[in-house]
Amino acid sequence: MKRSRIVVKIGSSSVTASAGGIDTGAVDKLCGEVADAVVAGNEVVIVTSGAIAAGMSVLLQYRSLPSRPNGGSRRKAGLWRSRLDPRAHDSTSLQAVSAVGQSRLMGVYDEALGRYGLVAGQVLLAPLDFVNRSQYLHARGTLRRLLELGVVPVVNENDAVADEEIRFGDNDRLAALVAHLVGADVLVLLTDTDGLLTADPRLEEAATLIEEVVEIDHELEAIAGGPGTSVGSGGMASKLAAAKIASWSGVRTVIASAQRPGVLAAALSGEPGAGTLVHARRQCLSARKLWIAFAVAPSGTLVVDKGAYEALEPGGRSLLPAGVVEVRGAFIPDDAVEIATEDGRVFAKGLTRMAAASAEKWLGRQTSELPPDLPHEVVHADDLVVVP
């Protein structure tokens, strides 16, 4: 087997036991396959979900607290399940649950990897680690040094303190960005299905595996649909979005079943039918532009004229007010916006330097007409990504 650098992500639905808490058997299976890959000379990074599931199972257990020093009565600890429903209540509670679960999740990985003679290293990442250049370099250096030391990095989003407005949203996207960060050869997204299917198998028994994807288009995205389970925040749609990020990073992706025996080795070797293989593109984007293009939700749209489109489409140019013909949405500086032609086709995305009100006030104006204290670019070339 060719020596490779691998990022493998396992989702909540695959590591959560039916009764709640972490499925230690599933984690042990994964760690055994990671150990086989390491013995073969590969380097492996694990991106894992499950902190909220681990924390939830602890907090829902009613247990006796220690007796008071003055001999007072013992009290019961625990929280009602209705107060901790991860799909119906506030993000602050879920962040607290994640804080409880993160150390317990890492304990499971420590023990499982230790049984195979490997050492785990916990790495908690936040979106700003990919946007800020110095933080990006620091995160990259840490992960690469861990790999050099023979450690298996176990990565998760820093859910306990993540800003709800600036977060990855699911660990599939995080895994794709980590694959770019470490210069991975392959990203393996493990889930509870065999890969991307031609239809939802719960609705169509004849649904079959799509074994190979050269280009991710709207038709495939429609097939992927939305979140697939009540556990976790992802689904096949998020896995396809992550595969698109990886593809634009020059990293091939395999979406496969976590239950499949030897799935990691099969994905690495390119075994036909091991899952859905998404090919890497030859044209790659930087980490910052990957984040802008695929991981930040747009807050509005800038419609541009034909001249602006022709100037922007080859890449490397800024969008000026003169080329804007319509402003849609309510956004502020540094928000993400889509850039579309007058016939409605979105062809680019970027971070705006103007609020929506300013962009609308000065649309169509030449640079010489702008006040000196106003940015001359609506979207600067450094913050603009052209993605077909």
KAZI-V542454 format. One record per run of one state. SS is the DSSP state (H for helix, E for strand, - for the rest). FROM is the first residue (numbers start at 1). LEN is the number of residues. If there is no record, write none. Layout:
SS/FROM/LEN
SS/FROM/LEN
This chain:
-/1/4
E/5/6
-/11/1
H/12/4
E/16/1
-/17/5
E/22/1
-/23/1
H/24/16
-/40/3
E/43/6
-/49/2
H/51/9
-/60/3
E/63/2
-/65/11
E/76/2
-/78/3
H/81/4
-/85/6
H/91/25
-/116/4
E/120/6
-/126/2
H/128/4
-/132/1
H/133/16
-/149/3
E/152/6
-/158/5
E/163/1
-/164/2
E/166/1
-/167/4
H/171/12
-/183/3
E/186/6
-/192/5
E/197/1
-/198/11
E/209/1
-/210/2
E/212/2
-/214/4
H/218/7
-/225/2
E/227/1
-/228/7
E/235/1
H/236/12
-/248/4
E/252/6
-/258/5
H/263/7
-/270/6
E/276/3
-/279/8
H/287/9
-/296/4
E/300/5
-/305/1
H/306/7
-/313/6
E/319/2
H/321/3
E/324/6
-/330/6
E/336/5
-/341/5
E/346/7
-/353/3
H/356/6
-/362/5
H/367/3
-/370/7
E/377/10
-/387/2
